[in-house]
Amino acid sequence: MKKKILCGILAMALACSLYGCGSSGAATTVSPNTTEAAAASDLPEMTFSIGHTGTEDSWNQSMCLKIKEKLEEYSGGKIKVNVYANAQMGSDSEMILSVIQGDLTMQCTNTASVTNTVSDCGIADLPFLFDNVESVRKVLSDETFLSLLKEKFEAQDLALMLVADQGFRCITTNREIKSFEDLAGMQMRVQDNANHIAFWTDATLAPTPIAFSELYLSLQQGLLEAQENPYRTTVASKFYEVQKYVTNSNHVPQCNVIFMGKAAYDALPPEYQKMVDQTMEELLPYAQEVTDESIKNDLEFLQEQGMTFLDFDQIPGIREALKTATLDNAIARMEETIDPALMDAYLKAAGYTR
């Protein structure tokens, strides 16, 4: 807590001594000469703090360390970045508030964790919309969709810096699945997320939103049959020790966001805004590279540990049945909480027509 307060006071005190500036828009290339100039200039020394709830080997940590590397390099050491993993700065909801208040500079998390603040982030919970990760990336980079989503963050005093995928969330289970009918009544742990609970119920499963900390023991004791997460989480949490099957159900993309407080971003010197913008622009291809490598390596690792891969692409009709049972119902429910313009932009970019 002391670290949180000190970082926040230092960052905001230095930032607020400057005149507020608007967003710089497109990133401006930071050359080696620019970096040297920054180090020799009278730009203020600043400390950025970035928090996330992931582990030291998580996707979140990889992104935060890359941000640290780039900002410290581009500022010639004038910006120092401290990264806090493992929820050192609090839960996701606590960190969101800290970012808005300026006590924490940036946060890296998944969209599901932000829906209580930015309800339109629930758009990523539409199930069985995408056939592959390339189609996810096409939507997340759509200019109309991104522009509208950024407006939703700004309305909550947040500056959305990056949206990137971590592949898909996928089912692991102790029940062999050979058809859509085999899913009926399967007790599966899901996030405490109304959208997920609803669409899995539509898919005839029995979704159970228990705490993540209780999941391993529940699977081990047979209280639950299944869980769903990105492969990276399944590896890191050693669910392969208590689950027999891993799938490529690909039911929803794991979409992650990085954001700052809008006031903190606007208060940065223009030169620092450009460095932040360029860092985020360069982070996207790196994020996709890390994701692709992780998906490949993690799925191989899970099978090496004895899990059997159930390929949903080779199970006749299962994807079509899941999509029919869930997607249109989910769209109808989400239209009550999501801006219709944002919904239309998302579905249009995905090539889905109602």
C-alpha positions in Angstrom: 0.0 0.0 0.0 2.9 2.4 0.8 4.4 1.7 -2.6 1.1 2.4 -4.2 0.7 5.7 -2.5 4.3 6.9 -3.0 4.2 6.0 -6.7 0.9 7.7 -7.2 2.0 10.9 -5.4 5.2 11.1 -7.3 3.7 10.5 -10.7 0.8 12.8 -10.2 2.7 15.6 -8.6 5.2 15.7 -11.4 2.5 15.4 -14.1 0.2 18.0 -12.6 3.0 20.6 -12.5 2.7 20.7 -16.3 0.0 22.2 -18.5 -2.7 19.7 -19.6 -2.4 18.5 -23.1 -4.7 16.7 -25.5 -4.1 13.2 -27.0 -1.4 13.3 -29.6 -3.3 11.0 -32.0 -1.1 8.9 -34.2 2.2 7.8 -32.8 5.3 9.7 -33.8 8.4 7.7 -34.4 10.9 8.0 -31.5 14.4 7.9 -33.1 17.7 7.3 -31.3 18.4 11.0 -31.6 15.0 11.8 -29.9 15.9 9.4 -27.1 19.2 11.1 -26.6 17.5 14.5 -26.7 15.0 13.4 -24.1 17.8 12.3 -21.7 19.5 15.6 -22.1 16.4 17.8 -22.0 14.6 19.5 -19.1 11.7 17.0 -19.3 10.7 15.9 -15.8 11.7 12.6 -14.3 8.6 10.6 -13.7 7.7 7.2 -12.2 5.0 5.1 -13.8 3.4 2.2 -12.0 1.7 -0.6 -13.8 -0.4 -3.2 -12.1 -2.0 -6.5 -13.0 -3.4 -9.6 -11.3 -1.4 -12.1 -13.4 1.6 -14.2 -12.3 5.2 -13.5 -13.1 5.0 -15.8 -16.2 1.7 -14.4 -17.5 0.9 -12.7 -20.7 0.1 -9.6 -18.6 3.6 -9.6 -17.2 5.2 -9.9 -20.6 3.3 -6.9 -21.8 4.1 -4.8 -18.8 7.8 -5.6 -19.0 7.9 -4.6 -22.6 6.2 -1.3 -21.8 8.8 -0.7 -19.1 11.6 -1.5 -21.5 10.3 0.9 -24.3 9.3 3.8 -22.1 12.6 3.8 -20.2 14.5 3.6 -23.4 12.6 6.3 -25.3 12.7 8.7 -22.4 16.5 8.2 -21.9 15.8 7.0 -18.4 13.6 10.1 -17.5 10.6 7.8 -17.1 11.0 4.9 -14.6 8.4 2.2 -14.7 7.6 -0.1 -11.8 5.6 -3.3 -12.6 3.4 -4.9 -9.9 2.2 -8.4 -10.6 0.2 -10.9 -8.6 -2.4 -8.3 -7.5 0.1 -6.5 -5.4 -1.9 -3.3 -6.0 -5.2 -4.9 -5.3 -8.0 -6.7 -7.2 -8.8 -5.7 -10.7 -11.7 -3.5 -9.6 -9.5 -1.8 -6.9 -6.8 -1.1 -9.5 -9.3 0.4 -11.9 -10.4 2.9 -9.3 -6.7 3.6 -8.5 -6.0 4.3 -12.2 -9.0 6.7 -12.4 -7.9 8.5 -9.2 -4.3 8.7 -10.4 -2.7 6.5 -7.8 -1.8 3.9 -10.4 -0.5 4.9 -13.8 -1.6 1.9 -15.9 -3.4 -1.4 -15.6 -3.3 -4.5 -17.8 -6.3 -6.8 -17.5 -9.0 -8.7 -19.4 -12.2 -7.1 -20.6 -14.4 -9.2 -18.3 -12.8 -7.5 -15.4 -13.7 -4.1 -16.7 -17.4 -4.6 -17.5 -18.6 -3.2 -14.1 -16.9 0.1 -15.0 -17.2 0.1 -18.9 -20.2 -2.1 -19.5 -19.6 -2.1 -23.3 -16.5 -4.3 -22.7 -19.1 -7.1 -22.4 -19.1 -7.2 -26.2 -16.2 -9.6 -26.0 -18.4 -12.1 -24.3 -20.5 -12.9 -27.5 -20.0 -16.6 -27.8 -19.0 -18.7 -30.8 -18.7 -15.7 -33.1 -15.2 -16.3 -34.4 -13.7 -19.2 -36.4 -10.1 -18.3 -35.8 -7.7 -15.8 -34.1 -7.2 -13.9 -37.3 -10.9 -13.0 -37.4 -10.6 -11.8 -33.8 -7.7 -9.5 -34.6 -9.5 -8.1 -37.6 -12.3 -7.0 -35.4 -10.1 -5.6 -32.6 -8.2 -3.5 -35.1 -11.4 -2.1 -36.8 -11.2 1.7 -36.7 -14.9 2.3 -36.1 -15.1 -0.3 -33.3 -11.9 1.0 -31.6 -13.0 4.6 -31.8 -16.3 3.9 -30.2 -14.8 1.7 -27.5 -12.2 4.4 -26.6 -15.1 6.9 -26.2 -16.7 4.5 -23.7 -13.5 4.4 -21.7 -13.1 8.2 -21.8 -16.6 8.5 -20.4 -15.3 6.7 -17.3 -12.2 8.9 -17.1 -9.9 6.3 -18.6 -7.7 6.4 -21.7 -7.7 3.1 -23.6 -4.2 2.5 -24.9 -4.3 -1.1 -26.3 -6.8 -3.9 -27.1 -5.2 -7.3 -27.9 -6.2 -10.9 -27.8 -4.7 -13.8 -25.9 -6.2 -16.3 -28.2 -9.4 -18.0 -27.0 -10.8 -19.4 -23.8 -11.1 -23.2 -24.1 -12.8 -26.0 -22.1 -10.9 -28.6 -20.2 -12.9 -31.5 -18.8 -13.0 -35.0 -17.4 -15.8 -36.0 -19.7 -15.1 -37.1 -23.2 -17.0 -35.0 -25.7 -18.0 -36.6 -29.0 -21.1 -34.5 -29.8 -23.0 -31.5 -28.8 -25.3 -33.7 -26.7 -22.3 -34.8 -24.5 -22.1 -31.3 -23.1 -25.6 -31.5 -21.5 -25.5 -31.0 -17.7 -21.7 -30.7 -17.5 -20.8 -28.9 -14.3 -18.2 -26.4 -15.4 -16.6 -23.5 -13.4 -17.0 -20.2 -15.2 -16.2 -16.6 -14.4 -18.7 -14.7 -12.2 -20.0 -13.0 -15.3 -23.7 -12.9 -16.1 -23.0 -13.1 -19.9 -21.0 -16.3 -19.5 -23.4 -17.9 -17.1 -26.3 -17.2 -19.5 -24.7 -18.5 -22.7 -23.4 -21.7 -21.1 -26.9 -22.3 -19.7 -28.2 -21.9 -23.3 -25.6 -24.4 -24.3 -27.2 -26.9 -21.8 -24.2 -27.0 -19.4 -24.4 -26.3 -15.7 -22.2 -23.2 -15.3 -20.8 -22.7 -11.7 -19.1 -19.4 -10.9 -16.9 -20.4 -7.9 -13.8 -18.4 -6.9 -10.7 -19.2 -9.0 -8.8 -20.0 -5.8 -11.2 -22.9 -5.1 -11.1 -24.3 -8.6 -8.2 -26.8 -8.5 -9.5 -28.5 -5.3 -13.0 -28.6 -6.7 -11.7 -30.4 -9.8 -9.5 -32.7 -7.8 -12.4 -33.7 -5.5 -14.8 -34.2 -8.4 -17.1 -31.5 -7.4 -16.8 -30.0 -10.9 -16.1 -31.8 -14.2 -14.7 -28.9 -16.2 -13.3 -25.4 -16.4 -12.6 -22.9 -19.1 -9.6 -20.6 -19.5 -6.9 -19.8 -22.0 -4.3 -22.5 -22.4 -1.7 -20.4 -20.5 -3.9 -20.3 -17.4 -4.5 -24.0 -17.6 -0.7 -24.6 -17.7 0.1 -22.1 -15.0 -2.5 -23.4 -12.6 -1.6 -27.1 -13.3 -5.1 -28.0 -14.2 -3.6 -30.8 -16.3 -3.1 -32.7 -13.0 -6.8 -32.9 -12.4 -8.3 -32.8 -16.0 -8.2 -35.5 -18.7 -9.2 -33.6 -21.8 -8.3 -30.3 -23.4 -10.3 -28.8 -26.3 -10.2 -26.0 -28.8 -13.8 -24.9 -28.0 -12.7 -21.3 -28.7 -16.0 -20.1 -27.3 -15.0 -16.5 -26.6 -11.7 -14.6 -27.3 -9.6 -13.7 -24.3 -9.5 -9.9 -25.0 -7.1 -7.9 -22.9 -6.9 -4.1 -22.4 -4.3 -1.7 -21.2 -5.4 1.7 -20.0 -4.3 4.9 -18.2 -6.3 7.5 -16.3 -7.4 10.1 -18.8 -6.3 13.0 -16.6 -2.9 11.5 -16.1 -2.4 10.9 -19.8 -3.6 14.4 -20.7 -1.2 15.9 -18.1 1.9 14.3 -19.7 4.2 16.5 -21.7 3.5 16.1 -25.4 6.9 14.4 -25.8 5.9 11.7 -23.3 2.5 11.3 -24.8 4.2 10.5 -28.1 6.4 7.9 -26.4 3.4 6.2 -24.8 1.5 6.2 -28.1 4.5 4.7 -30.0 5.1 2.1 -27.2 1.5 0.9 -27.5 1.6 0.9 -31.3 4.7 -1.3 -31.2 3.3 -3.5 -28.4 0.4 -4.9 -30.5 2.5 -7.1 -32.9 4.6 -8.2 -29.9 1.5 -9.1 -28.0 0.3 -11.2 -31.0 3.6 -12.9 -31.3 3.7 -13.8 -27.6 0.1 -15.1 -27.9 0.7 -17.3 -31.0 3.9 -18.8 -29.4 2.1 -19.4 -26.1 -0.9 -21.2 -27.7 1.3 -23.6 -29.7 3.7 -24.3 -26.8 1.0 -24.6 -24.1 -1.2 -26.9 -26.0 1.8 -29.2 -26.8 2.8 -29.1 -23.1 -0.7 -30.1 -21.9 -0.7 -33.1 -24.2 2.8 -34.0 -23.0 1.4 -34.0 -19.5 -1.1 -36.7 -20.5 -4.2 -34.6 -21.5 -6.1 -35.8 -24.6 -6.9 -33.2 -27.2 -10.5 -33.1 -28.3 -10.6 -31.2 -31.6 -13.9 -29.4 -32.0 -13.2 -28.9 -35.7 -13.3 -32.7 -36.1 -16.6 -33.2 -34.1 -19.4 -33.0 -36.7 -21.9 -30.2 -36.1 -20.7 -29.2 -32.6 -19.7 -25.7 -33.4 -22.8 -25.0 -35.4 -25.0 -26.4 -32.6 -23.3 -24.3 -30.0 -23.5 -21.1 -32.1 -27.2 -21.7 -32.8 -28.0 -22.3 -29.2 -26.1 -19.3 -27.8 -25.2 -16.4 -30.1 -28.4 -14.8 -31.1 -29.7 -15.1 -27.5 -26.5 -13.4 -26.2 -26.8 -10.6 -28.7 -30.4 -9.9 -27.7 -29.4 -9.8 -24.0 -26.4 -7.6 -24.5 -28.3 -5.1 -26.5 -29.8 -3.9 -23.2 -26.4 -2.9 -21.9 -24.2 -2.2 -24.9 -24.4 0.8 -27.3 -26.1 -0.3 -30.5 -23.5 1.5 -32.6 -20.7 -0.4 -30.9 -22.6 -3.7 -31.3 -23.2 -3.1 -35.0 -19.5 -2.1 -35.6 -18.3 -5.3 -33.8 -20.7 -7.6 -35.6 -20.1 -5.9 -39.0 -16.3 -6.2 -38.6 -16.8 -9.9 -37.7 -18.8 -10.4 -40.9 -21.9 -11.5 -38.9 -25.3 -10.4 -40.1 -28.5 -10.8 -38.1 
